[in-house]
Amino acid sequence: MATKYTGHTGSAARRAARRVLPSADGPGRVMSAVDRLERATELDGASAKLRTWVKKAPLGRARDALHGRWLGHPVHPLMVQLPIGAWLSAAALDVLPGQRRGAGALVALGLAGAGPAAVAGWADWAELRPPQQRVGLVHAACNIGAVALYAGSLGARGAGRHGLGRLLGFAGLTVVGAGGALGGHLAYRQAVGANHAEGLAARVPSGWQPVGELADFPPGEVVRRTVGEVPVMVVREDREGTQTVRALVEQCSHLGGPLAQGEIADGCVRCPWHGSTFRLSDGWNVQGPATAPQPAFEARIVEGRVHLRLRD
Protein backbone atom coordinates (compact mmCIF):
# COMPACT_ATOMS: atom_id res chain seq x y z
CA MET A 1 0.00 0.00 0.00
CA ALA A 2 1.33 3.45 -0.91
CA THR A 3 1.90 5.89 1.94
CA LYS A 4 0.33 9.31 1.53
CA TYR A 5 2.68 12.21 2.25
CA THR A 6 0.98 15.00 4.20
CA GLY A 7 3.99 17.26 4.86
CA HIS A 8 5.04 18.83 8.16
CA THR A 9 2.31 20.06 10.45
CA GLY A 10 2.23 21.60 13.90
CA SER A 11 5.22 20.81 16.11
CA ALA A 12 6.82 18.72 13.37
CA ALA A 13 6.97 21.78 11.10
CA ARG A 14 8.50 23.85 13.88
CA ARG A 15 11.16 21.21 14.48
CA ALA A 16 11.95 21.14 10.75
CA ALA A 17 12.26 24.94 10.70
CA ARG A 18 14.69 24.85 13.60
CA ARG A 19 16.87 22.43 11.65
CA VAL A 20 16.99 24.83 8.68
CA LEU A 21 17.14 28.25 10.33
CA PRO A 22 20.29 29.42 12.16
CA SER A 23 20.29 28.36 15.78
CA ALA A 24 20.95 30.67 18.68
CA ASP A 25 24.20 28.92 19.55
CA GLY A 26 27.29 27.57 17.81
CA PRO A 27 27.65 28.32 14.08
CA GLY A 28 24.23 29.97 13.94
CA ARG A 29 25.26 32.56 16.51
CA VAL A 30 28.48 33.32 14.64
CA MET A 31 26.70 33.70 11.30
CA SER A 32 24.00 35.89 12.84
CA ALA A 33 26.67 38.19 14.24
CA VAL A 34 28.44 38.50 10.89
CA ASP A 35 25.12 39.04 9.11
CA ARG A 36 24.43 41.93 11.49
CA LEU A 37 27.88 43.29 10.69
CA GLU A 38 27.02 43.28 6.97
CA ARG A 39 24.00 45.47 7.77
CA ALA A 40 25.84 47.83 10.17
CA THR A 41 25.24 51.07 8.27
CA GLU A 42 26.83 53.07 11.10
CA LEU A 43 30.18 51.99 9.64
CA ASP A 44 29.44 53.65 6.30
CA GLY A 45 30.63 57.11 7.33
CA ALA A 46 34.09 55.86 8.23
CA SER A 47 34.13 53.65 5.13
CA ALA A 48 33.35 56.60 2.86
CA LYS A 49 36.24 58.66 4.25
CA LEU A 50 38.69 55.79 4.05
CA ARG A 51 37.56 54.85 0.54
CA THR A 52 38.14 58.42 -0.68
CA TRP A 53 41.63 58.43 0.81
CA VAL A 54 42.55 55.04 -0.67
CA LYS A 55 41.24 55.88 -4.14
CA LYS A 56 43.11 59.20 -4.15
CA ALA A 57 46.41 57.58 -3.22
CA PRO A 58 48.90 58.17 -6.11
CA LEU A 59 49.50 54.51 -6.87
CA GLY A 60 49.38 54.76 -10.67
CA ARG A 61 49.94 51.42 -12.41
CA ALA A 62 50.86 49.87 -9.08
CA ARG A 63 47.16 49.81 -8.22
CA ASP A 64 46.46 47.11 -10.81
CA ALA A 65 49.51 45.19 -9.55
CA LEU A 66 48.10 45.36 -6.00
CA HIS A 67 44.75 44.06 -7.26
CA GLY A 68 46.58 41.10 -8.80
CA ARG A 69 45.67 41.67 -12.45
CA TRP A 70 49.10 40.30 -13.43
CA LEU A 71 48.40 37.14 -11.42
CA GLY A 72 44.86 36.51 -12.64
CA HIS A 73 43.33 36.65 -9.16
CA PRO A 74 43.65 38.90 -6.07
CA VAL A 75 47.17 39.07 -4.67
CA HIS A 76 46.18 40.00 -1.09
CA PRO A 77 45.34 36.41 0.00
CA LEU A 78 48.76 35.32 -1.28
CA MET A 79 50.61 38.09 0.55
CA VAL A 80 49.01 37.39 3.93
CA GLN A 81 50.58 33.94 3.96
CA LEU A 82 53.91 35.45 5.07
CA PRO A 83 52.79 37.22 8.27
CA ILE A 84 50.29 34.54 9.26
CA GLY A 85 52.76 31.73 8.61
CA ALA A 86 55.55 33.53 10.46
CA TRP A 87 53.39 34.29 13.49
CA LEU A 88 51.95 30.78 13.65
CA SER A 89 55.49 29.39 13.51
CA ALA A 90 56.57 31.81 16.25
CA ALA A 91 53.76 30.51 18.45
CA ALA A 92 54.97 26.95 17.88
CA LEU A 93 58.52 27.92 18.89
CA ASP A 94 57.23 29.77 21.94
CA VAL A 95 56.00 26.50 23.44
CA LEU A 96 59.39 24.82 22.90
CA PRO A 97 62.38 25.37 25.18
CA GLY A 98 65.41 27.28 23.94
CA GLN A 99 63.71 28.85 20.91
CA ARG A 100 63.49 32.48 22.03
CA ARG A 101 65.72 33.86 19.31
CA GLY A 102 63.96 32.01 16.49
CA ALA A 103 60.51 33.01 17.76
CA GLY A 104 61.53 36.66 17.96
CA ALA A 105 62.92 36.57 14.42
CA LEU A 106 59.66 35.12 13.12
CA VAL A 107 57.61 37.78 14.90
CA ALA A 108 59.76 40.45 13.20
CA LEU A 109 59.40 38.71 9.81
CA GLY A 110 55.62 38.68 10.19
CA LEU A 111 55.58 42.39 10.98
CA ALA A 112 57.70 43.10 7.89
CA GLY A 113 55.25 41.21 5.66
CA ALA A 114 52.09 42.69 7.18
CA GLY A 115 52.56 46.15 5.64
CA PRO A 116 52.59 45.17 1.93
CA ALA A 117 49.72 42.73 2.50
CA ALA A 118 47.69 45.51 4.12
CA VAL A 119 48.31 47.89 1.20
CA ALA A 120 47.00 45.29 -1.26
CA GLY A 121 44.01 44.61 0.98
CA TRP A 122 43.05 48.28 1.20
CA ALA A 123 43.32 48.63 -2.60
CA ASP A 124 40.82 45.78 -3.03
CA TRP A 125 38.58 47.00 -0.19
CA ALA A 126 38.04 50.42 -1.82
CA GLU A 127 36.32 48.75 -4.80
CA LEU A 128 33.76 46.69 -2.85
CA ARG A 129 30.04 47.05 -2.21
CA PRO A 130 28.89 48.54 1.14
CA PRO A 131 28.05 45.22 2.89
CA GLN A 132 31.45 43.87 1.88
CA GLN A 133 33.21 47.04 2.98
CA ARG A 134 31.60 46.83 6.44
CA VAL A 135 32.95 43.34 7.02
CA GLY A 136 36.26 44.34 5.45
CA LEU A 137 36.59 47.30 7.80
CA VAL A 138 36.32 45.08 10.88
CA HIS A 139 38.63 42.53 9.20
CA ALA A 140 41.22 45.30 8.80
CA ALA A 141 40.70 46.50 12.38
CA CYS A 142 41.45 42.99 13.65
CA ASN A 143 44.62 42.87 11.61
CA ILE A 144 45.72 46.30 12.85
CA GLY A 145 45.12 45.15 16.40
CA ALA A 146 47.18 42.01 15.74
CA VAL A 147 50.04 44.08 14.34
CA ALA A 148 49.97 46.28 17.46
CA LEU A 149 50.10 43.21 19.70
CA TYR A 150 52.96 41.68 17.77
CA ALA A 151 54.87 44.97 17.79
CA GLY A 152 54.47 44.99 21.58
CA SER A 153 55.56 41.35 21.65
CA LEU A 154 58.72 42.15 19.71
CA GLY A 155 59.48 45.09 21.98
CA ALA A 156 58.99 43.01 25.10
CA ARG A 157 61.26 40.28 23.76
CA GLY A 158 63.94 42.84 22.94
CA ALA A 159 63.74 44.16 26.51
CA GLY A 160 64.23 40.66 27.89
CA ARG A 161 60.62 40.26 29.04
CA HIS A 162 60.09 37.01 27.17
CA GLY A 163 57.06 35.89 29.18
CA LEU A 164 55.20 39.08 28.27
CA GLY A 165 56.41 38.75 24.68
CA ARG A 166 54.96 35.26 24.41
CA LEU A 167 51.67 36.37 26.01
CA LEU A 168 51.31 39.27 23.57
CA GLY A 169 52.20 36.96 20.69
CA PHE A 170 49.49 34.46 21.59
CA ALA A 171 47.00 37.34 21.91
CA GLY A 172 48.06 38.63 18.50
CA LEU A 173 47.58 35.20 16.96
CA THR A 174 44.06 35.02 18.42
CA VAL A 175 43.14 38.42 17.00
CA VAL A 176 44.64 37.71 13.58
CA GLY A 177 42.70 34.43 13.58
CA ALA A 178 39.46 36.35 14.10
CA GLY A 179 40.44 38.67 11.26
CA GLY A 180 41.20 35.67 9.08
CA ALA A 181 37.75 34.25 9.78
CA LEU A 182 36.21 37.50 8.55
CA GLY A 183 38.49 37.33 5.52
CA GLY A 184 37.11 33.89 4.81
CA HIS A 185 33.58 35.27 5.08
CA LEU A 186 34.47 37.97 2.55
CA ALA A 187 35.90 35.43 0.11
CA TYR A 188 33.51 32.50 0.48
CA ARG A 189 30.23 34.04 1.65
CA GLN A 190 30.38 37.46 -0.03
CA ALA A 191 32.40 36.29 -3.06
CA VAL A 192 35.03 39.04 -2.86
CA GLY A 193 37.79 38.26 -5.36
CA ALA A 194 35.77 35.60 -7.16
CA ASN A 195 35.32 35.61 -10.94
CA HIS A 196 31.65 36.56 -11.25
CA ALA A 197 31.53 35.72 -14.95
CA GLU A 198 32.98 32.21 -14.82
CA GLY A 199 29.75 30.48 -13.84
CA LEU A 200 27.85 32.27 -16.60
CA ALA A 201 30.35 31.18 -19.24
CA ALA A 202 29.80 27.57 -18.20
CA ARG A 203 26.06 27.97 -18.93
CA VAL A 204 26.49 29.22 -22.51
CA PRO A 205 25.16 26.63 -25.01
CA SER A 206 27.75 25.11 -27.31
CA GLY A 207 27.89 25.93 -31.00
CA TRP A 208 26.62 28.95 -32.92
CA GLN A 209 23.60 30.69 -31.39
CA PRO A 210 21.42 33.28 -33.22
CA VAL A 211 20.91 36.58 -31.40
CA GLY A 212 19.04 38.69 -33.97
CA GLU A 213 19.12 40.46 -37.29
CA LEU A 214 22.15 42.61 -38.11
CA ALA A 215 19.80 45.60 -38.42
CA ASP A 216 18.91 45.13 -34.74
CA PHE A 217 22.41 46.26 -33.77
CA PRO A 218 23.05 49.94 -34.60
CA PRO A 219 26.75 50.65 -35.19
CA GLY A 220 28.60 51.77 -32.07
CA GLU A 221 25.71 51.08 -29.69
CA VAL A 222 25.56 48.42 -26.98
CA VAL A 223 22.66 45.98 -27.32
CA ARG A 224 21.82 43.47 -24.61
CA ARG A 225 20.86 39.97 -25.72
CA THR A 226 20.82 36.49 -24.24
CA VAL A 227 22.60 33.36 -25.40
CA GLY A 228 20.64 30.54 -23.87
CA GLU A 229 19.92 32.07 -20.47
CA VAL A 230 23.16 34.06 -20.28
CA PRO A 231 23.01 37.86 -20.77
CA VAL A 232 25.53 39.22 -23.27
CA MET A 233 26.44 42.68 -24.54
CA VAL A 234 26.78 43.04 -28.31
CA VAL A 235 28.49 45.90 -30.16
CA ARG A 236 28.52 46.30 -33.95
CA GLU A 237 31.52 48.05 -35.47
CA ASP A 238 31.40 49.38 -39.06
CA ARG A 239 34.81 50.42 -40.35
CA GLU A 240 35.67 51.10 -43.99
CA GLY A 241 32.78 49.03 -45.22
CA THR A 242 33.61 46.08 -42.95
CA GLN A 243 31.02 45.00 -40.41
CA THR A 244 32.32 43.38 -37.22
CA VAL A 245 30.30 42.23 -34.25
CA ARG A 246 31.83 42.01 -30.77
CA ALA A 247 30.18 40.33 -27.81
CA LEU A 248 31.06 39.68 -24.16
CA VAL A 249 29.26 38.09 -21.23
CA GLU A 250 27.41 41.09 -19.81
CA GLN A 251 28.10 40.54 -16.09
CA CYS A 252 31.47 42.01 -15.06
CA SER A 253 33.93 39.46 -13.71
CA HIS A 254 34.87 41.76 -10.82
CA LEU A 255 31.60 42.14 -8.92
CA GLY A 256 28.93 41.46 -11.53
CA GLY A 257 28.44 45.02 -12.80
CA PRO A 258 26.25 45.63 -15.90
CA LEU A 259 28.72 46.06 -18.74
CA ALA A 260 25.90 46.90 -21.16
CA GLN A 261 25.60 50.20 -19.29
CA GLY A 262 29.31 50.88 -19.56
CA GLU A 263 31.24 53.35 -21.71
CA ILE A 264 32.61 52.18 -25.07
CA ALA A 265 35.92 53.73 -26.11
CA ASP A 266 39.04 52.65 -28.02
CA GLY A 267 37.69 49.16 -28.64
CA CYS A 268 37.00 48.55 -24.94
CA VAL A 269 34.09 48.68 -22.51
CA ARG A 270 34.46 50.23 -19.05
CA CYS A 271 32.30 48.84 -16.25
CA PRO A 272 30.06 51.56 -14.74
CA TRP A 273 30.48 50.19 -11.20
CA HIS A 274 34.22 50.14 -10.51
CA GLY A 275 35.91 51.03 -13.78
CA SER A 276 37.24 47.62 -14.86
CA THR A 277 38.01 47.86 -18.58
CA PHE A 278 37.77 44.95 -21.02
CA ARG A 279 38.85 44.66 -24.66
CA LEU A 280 35.82 43.94 -26.87
CA SER A 281 37.75 41.77 -29.30
CA ASP A 282 38.77 39.11 -26.79
CA GLY A 283 37.54 40.17 -23.32
CA TRP A 284 41.03 40.84 -21.96
CA ASN A 285 41.02 42.98 -18.81
CA VAL A 286 43.26 45.89 -19.71
CA GLN A 287 42.58 47.70 -16.43
CA GLY A 288 41.48 46.57 -12.96
CA PRO A 289 40.17 46.11 -10.40
CA ALA A 290 38.98 43.04 -12.33
CA THR A 291 41.65 40.35 -12.26
CA ALA A 292 39.96 37.92 -14.67
CA PRO A 293 39.22 38.48 -18.38
CA GLN A 294 35.64 38.66 -19.57
CA PRO A 295 34.27 35.63 -21.49
CA ALA A 296 34.13 36.68 -25.14
CA PHE A 297 32.32 35.39 -28.22
CA GLU A 298 33.16 34.82 -31.84
CA ALA A 299 30.58 36.30 -34.20
CA ARG A 300 29.44 35.57 -37.73
CA ILE A 301 26.77 37.04 -39.99
CA VAL A 302 24.73 34.55 -42.01
CA GLU A 303 22.01 35.84 -44.33
CA GLY A 304 21.71 39.03 -42.36
CA ARG A 305 21.50 37.30 -38.96
CA VAL A 306 24.11 37.50 -36.20
CA HIS A 307 25.29 34.28 -34.57
CA LEU A 308 27.57 34.03 -31.54
CA ARG A 309 29.77 31.23 -30.24
CA LEU A 310 31.77 31.30 -27.01
CA ARG A 311 35.52 31.48 -27.63
CA ASP A 312 37.64 28.56 -26.47
Backbone torsions as a table, in degrees:
resi	resn	phi	psi	omega
1	MET	NA	134.2	179.0
2	ALA	-73.6	144.7	178.5
3	THR	-95.7	129.1	-179.7
4	LYS	-82.9	129.4	179.5
5	TYR	-90.7	124.9	-177.5
6	THR	-109.8	-3.4	179.2
7	GLY	81.1	-179.8	179.5
8	HIS	-82.4	137.6	176.2
9	THR	-136.6	152.9	172.8
10	GLY	55.1	-131.0	-176.4
11	SER	-64.0	-31.0	178.1
12	ALA	-62.1	-40.2	178.3
13	ALA	-65.3	-39.4	179.6
14	ARG	-66.6	-37.8	177.4
15	ARG	-64.7	-40.5	178.5
16	ALA	-63.9	-40.0	179.6
17	ALA	-63.3	-39.4	179.6
18	ARG	-65.4	-28.7	177.5
19	ARG	-73.1	-24.8	-176.7
20	VAL	-94.0	-42.8	-175.9
21	LEU	-78.1	153.9	179.0
22	PRO	-60.1	136.9	178.8
23	SER	-82.4	171.0	-177.9
24	ALA	-84.4	-2.1	179.5
25	ASP	-133.7	171.3	176.6
26	GLY	61.1	-140.5	-176.7
27	PRO	-57.7	-34.6	-179.7
28	GLY	-63.0	-38.3	178.8
29	ARG	-66.7	-41.7	179.5
30	VAL	-62.5	-48.0	-178.2
31	MET	-65.2	-36.8	177.9
32	SER	-62.7	-40.1	179.0
33	ALA	-64.4	-42.8	-179.5
34	VAL	-70.3	-35.1	176.3
35	ASP	-62.7	-39.1	176.6
36	ARG	-64.9	-36.6	177.8
37	LEU	-62.7	-39.5	177.7
38	GLU	-59.7	-31.1	-177.6
39	ARG	-96.8	8.1	-175.6
40	ALA	-77.8	81.0	-176.0
41	THR	-65.2	-16.6	178.6
42	GLU	-66.5	-13.2	176.1
43	LEU	-84.0	-9.5	-171.7
44	ASP	-68.5	-31.2	178.9
45	GLY	-63.2	-48.3	178.2
46	ALA	-65.2	-37.8	179.3
47	SER	-62.0	-42.0	-178.0
48	ALA	-62.4	-42.5	-180.0
49	LYS	-66.6	-44.0	179.5
50	LEU	-65.9	-40.1	179.9
51	ARG	-62.0	-42.4	178.3
52	THR	-60.5	-43.6	-179.3
53	TRP	-64.5	-44.9	-177.6
54	VAL	-65.5	-41.9	-176.9
55	LYS	-72.0	-23.7	178.0
56	LYS	-86.5	-9.7	-180.0
57	ALA	-59.7	131.4	-175.4
58	PRO	-76.6	70.9	-177.0
59	LEU	-89.8	-22.7	179.5
60	GLY	59.2	-136.0	-178.8
61	ARG	-68.7	-17.7	178.9
62	ALA	-64.0	-22.6	-179.2
63	ARG	-62.5	-44.8	177.8
64	ASP	-64.7	-35.4	177.2
65	ALA	-64.9	-38.5	178.6
66	LEU	-68.6	-33.7	175.3
67	HIS	-67.1	-28.2	-178.4
68	GLY	96.7	22.8	-179.7
69	ARG	-60.9	-33.9	178.9
70	TRP	-68.4	-24.6	-176.5
71	LEU	-93.0	-23.1	-178.5
72	GLY	93.7	-2.3	173.4
73	HIS	-160.2	165.8	-176.0
74	PRO	-54.7	141.0	-177.6
75	VAL	-91.0	-19.2	-177.6
76	HIS	-56.9	-47.7	179.3
77	PRO	-60.1	-30.2	177.3
78	LEU	-70.8	-41.4	-175.3
79	MET	-70.4	-28.9	-178.4
80	VAL	-73.4	-10.8	179.0
81	GLN	-62.9	-32.8	-178.3
82	LEU	-65.8	-57.3	-179.3
83	PRO	-64.2	-42.0	-178.5
84	ILE	-64.7	-44.4	179.2
85	GLY	-63.6	-41.3	179.8
86	ALA	-64.9	-43.8	-177.5
87	TRP	-71.1	-36.4	176.4
88	LEU	-64.6	-40.2	177.5
89	SER	-66.4	-37.6	177.2
90	ALA	-62.0	-39.6	178.2
91	ALA	-63.5	-38.9	178.4
92	ALA	-64.5	-41.0	178.9
93	LEU	-69.6	-29.7	-179.1
94	ASP	-65.8	-21.0	179.5
95	VAL	-95.1	0.7	177.9
96	LEU	-106.2	145.4	179.3
97	PRO	-73.5	146.3	173.7
98	GLY	72.4	21.9	-176.7
99	GLN	-117.4	25.0	-176.7
100	ARG	-60.7	-45.4	-176.4
101	ARG	-64.0	-45.0	179.8
102	GLY	-64.5	-40.5	179.4
103	ALA	-63.9	-41.9	178.6
104	GLY	-63.3	-40.1	178.9
105	ALA	-63.6	-38.1	179.2
106	LEU	-70.0	-36.6	175.1
107	VAL	-60.4	-44.5	178.9
108	ALA	-63.9	-40.0	178.7
109	LEU	-63.0	-41.2	178.0
110	GLY	-62.6	-40.8	178.3
111	LEU	-64.3	-37.9	179.2
112	ALA	-65.3	-35.0	-178.7
113	GLY	-84.2	-15.3	-176.4
114	ALA	-69.4	-34.8	-176.9
115	GLY	-62.3	-56.1	178.6
116	PRO	-59.3	-37.6	178.5
117	ALA	-63.8	-38.4	179.4
118	ALA	-66.1	-39.9	179.7
119	VAL	-61.1	-44.8	177.9
120	ALA	-63.9	-39.3	179.0
121	GLY	-64.0	-42.3	178.7
122	TRP	-65.4	-37.2	178.2
123	ALA	-61.1	-42.2	177.5
124	ASP	-69.3	-42.0	-176.5
125	TRP	-58.4	-37.4	-176.1
126	ALA	-66.0	-14.1	-177.3
127	GLU	-107.3	17.5	-175.9
128	LEU	-98.3	167.5	173.9
129	ARG	-77.8	158.6	-176.1
130	PRO	-52.6	-46.9	179.2
131	PRO	-60.6	-35.5	178.0
132	GLN	-70.7	-38.4	179.8
133	GLN	-66.0	-33.9	179.4
134	ARG	-64.2	-46.5	177.3
135	VAL	-65.8	-40.5	179.7
136	GLY	-63.1	-32.9	179.8
137	LEU	-65.8	-43.8	178.5
138	VAL	-70.5	-37.0	174.2
139	HIS	-56.0	-46.1	179.6
140	ALA	-67.0	-38.4	179.2
141	ALA	-62.5	-40.5	176.0
142	CYS	-60.4	-44.1	-178.2
143	ASN	-67.3	-37.7	176.2
144	ILE	-64.0	-42.0	176.8
145	GLY	-61.4	-39.8	178.4
146	ALA	-64.3	-41.2	178.4
147	VAL	-62.3	-41.5	178.6
148	ALA	-62.1	-41.9	179.3
149	LEU	-66.1	-40.4	179.6
150	TYR	-71.9	-32.8	174.3
151	ALA	-63.8	-41.8	175.1
152	GLY	-63.8	-37.2	178.0
153	SER	-62.6	-43.7	-179.7
154	LEU	-65.4	-40.8	178.0
155	GLY	-63.2	-42.0	179.4
156	ALA	-64.8	-40.1	178.7
157	ARG	-63.5	-42.2	179.9
158	GLY	-64.0	-28.6	179.1
159	ALA	-87.3	4.2	179.1
160	GLY	84.9	5.4	-179.9
161	ARG	-94.9	71.1	-170.9
162	HIS	-68.5	-32.1	177.5
163	GLY	-63.6	-45.6	177.2
164	LEU	-64.9	-38.8	179.2
165	GLY	-61.3	-42.4	177.6
166	ARG	-65.4	-42.0	-179.6
167	LEU	-60.6	-46.1	178.9
168	LEU	-66.0	-33.8	178.1
169	GLY	-65.7	-43.8	178.0
170	PHE	-64.9	-36.7	176.7
171	ALA	-65.2	-41.5	178.1
172	GLY	-62.6	-39.4	179.3
173	LEU	-65.5	-36.6	177.3
174	THR	-64.3	-44.3	-178.6
175	VAL	-68.6	-41.7	179.5
176	VAL	-68.0	-27.6	174.2
177	GLY	-65.7	-41.1	176.5
178	ALA	-63.7	-41.7	176.6
179	GLY	-63.1	-37.5	177.3
180	GLY	-65.1	-36.0	177.1
181	ALA	-63.2	-40.4	176.5
182	LEU	-67.8	-34.5	174.9
183	GLY	-63.2	-38.3	175.3
184	GLY	-64.4	-37.6	176.5
185	HIS	-62.6	-42.6	178.1
186	LEU	-59.9	-43.3	-175.1
187	ALA	-76.6	-44.8	-168.7
188	TYR	-100.1	-25.7	178.1
189	ARG	-96.7	-42.0	-177.1
190	GLN	-100.1	-0.5	173.0
191	ALA	60.3	33.3	174.5
192	VAL	-72.2	129.4	-179.8
193	GLY	88.3	-9.0	179.5
194	ALA	-77.8	157.1	175.2
195	ASN	-84.4	104.1	-174.2
196	HIS	-79.2	-0.8	177.3
197	ALA	-105.8	-12.6	-174.0
198	GLU	-63.2	-46.1	-179.1
199	GLY	-63.7	-33.5	178.6
200	LEU	-68.6	-41.2	179.5
201	ALA	-60.0	-35.2	-179.5
202	ALA	-68.9	-17.4	-178.6
203	ARG	-96.0	-1.5	179.9
204	VAL	-72.6	128.8	178.0
205	PRO	-61.4	149.8	179.0
206	SER	-76.5	158.8	177.4
207	GLY	81.2	-178.4	-178.7
208	TRP	-77.3	135.0	-177.6
209	GLN	-125.6	127.0	178.9
210	PRO	-73.2	140.6	179.2
211	VAL	-126.7	0.4	176.6
212	GLY	140.7	173.5	176.7
213	GLU	-73.1	149.4	178.3
214	LEU	-57.0	-36.4	-179.5
215	ALA	-65.0	-16.5	179.0
216	ASP	-76.7	-6.2	-176.0
217	PHE	-120.0	91.6	179.0
218	PRO	-61.8	139.0	-178.5
219	PRO	-56.3	133.0	176.1
220	GLY	80.8	-3.4	-178.9
221	GLU	-105.7	148.0	178.3
222	VAL	-88.2	128.3	177.4
223	VAL	-120.3	133.3	-179.9
224	ARG	-95.0	127.9	177.7
225	ARG	-133.9	177.6	174.1
226	THR	-125.6	142.5	172.8
227	VAL	-115.0	108.9	-166.9
228	GLY	67.2	-118.2	175.6
229	GLU	-109.6	9.0	-173.6
230	VAL	-97.2	124.4	177.1
231	PRO	-71.6	136.2	177.8
232	VAL	-131.5	155.2	173.0
233	MET	-107.9	133.5	-175.3
234	VAL	-122.4	133.1	179.0
235	VAL	-129.7	127.4	176.6
236	ARG	-97.9	129.2	177.9
237	GLU	-115.2	125.3	176.0
238	ASP	-113.1	112.6	-178.9
239	ARG	-134.2	120.6	176.9
240	GLU	51.5	44.3	176.4
241	GLY	81.0	-0.7	179.5
242	THR	-102.3	129.9	-179.2
243	GLN	-104.1	122.1	-179.9
244	THR	-126.2	136.3	178.4
245	VAL	-113.1	130.1	177.4
246	ARG	-114.1	145.0	179.9
247	ALA	-150.3	138.9	177.0
248	LEU	-131.9	154.5	167.4
249	VAL	-57.2	134.2	-167.3
250	GLU	-78.5	-20.9	-177.0
251	GLN	-88.9	119.7	-175.7
252	CYS	-59.8	137.9	-177.8
253	SER	-68.3	-17.9	-177.5
254	HIS	-73.5	-65.2	179.0
255	LEU	-138.4	22.7	174.6
256	GLY	81.2	22.3	179.8
257	GLY	-65.1	156.4	-177.3
258	PRO	-82.3	95.8	-177.2
259	LEU	-63.2	-26.3	179.5
260	ALA	-63.0	-19.3	177.3
261	GLN	-95.7	5.0	-176.7
262	GLY	-83.7	171.7	-179.5
263	GLU	-87.2	134.7	177.6
264	ILE	-101.9	123.8	178.9
265	ALA	-158.8	138.5	175.1
266	ASP	54.1	39.8	177.4
267	GLY	72.9	18.8	-178.4
268	CYS	-133.2	162.8	172.4
269	VAL	-120.2	137.4	-178.8
270	ARG	-110.7	122.6	-177.9
271	CYS	-62.4	133.2	-178.3
272	PRO	-72.5	-14.0	-176.6
273	TRP	-83.2	-55.6	-173.3
274	HIS	-131.1	6.5	172.1
275	GLY	85.7	6.4	175.3
276	SER	-59.4	136.7	-174.5
277	THR	-120.4	130.3	-175.1
278	PHE	-124.8	139.7	176.7
279	ARG	-74.6	129.1	-177.5
280	LEU	-67.5	-29.6	-174.6
281	SER	-69.7	-34.2	-176.2
282	ASP	-142.1	2.5	177.3
283	GLY	80.7	4.1	-176.2
284	TRP	-63.6	135.8	179.4
285	ASN	-83.4	103.3	-176.8
286	VAL	-85.3	-14.3	177.5
287	GLN	-151.9	140.1	-179.6
288	GLY	-79.3	-175.8	18.1
289	PRO	-80.2	-4.9	177.3
290	ALA	-60.9	136.3	177.6
291	THR	-105.9	-11.5	-179.1
292	ALA	-114.0	141.8	175.0
293	PRO	-63.3	164.9	178.1
294	GLN	-94.5	131.6	176.2
295	PRO	-55.4	129.3	-174.6
296	ALA	-119.3	161.2	-176.4
297	PHE	-119.0	147.7	162.4
298	GLU	-81.6	153.4	179.9
299	ALA	-134.1	147.6	173.1
300	ARG	-143.1	154.7	179.6
301	ILE	-116.9	118.3	-178.1
302	VAL	-124.2	114.9	179.6
303	GLU	51.6	44.8	175.8
304	GLY	79.8	2.6	179.1
305	ARG	-111.1	143.5	-179.0
306	VAL	-94.3	130.9	175.3
307	HIS	-121.1	142.6	179.3
308	LEU	-121.6	148.5	174.7
309	ARG	-142.7	131.3	-178.4
310	LEU	-62.0	133.2	177.9
311	ARG	-66.7	148.3	174.4
312	ASP	-68.6	NA	NA
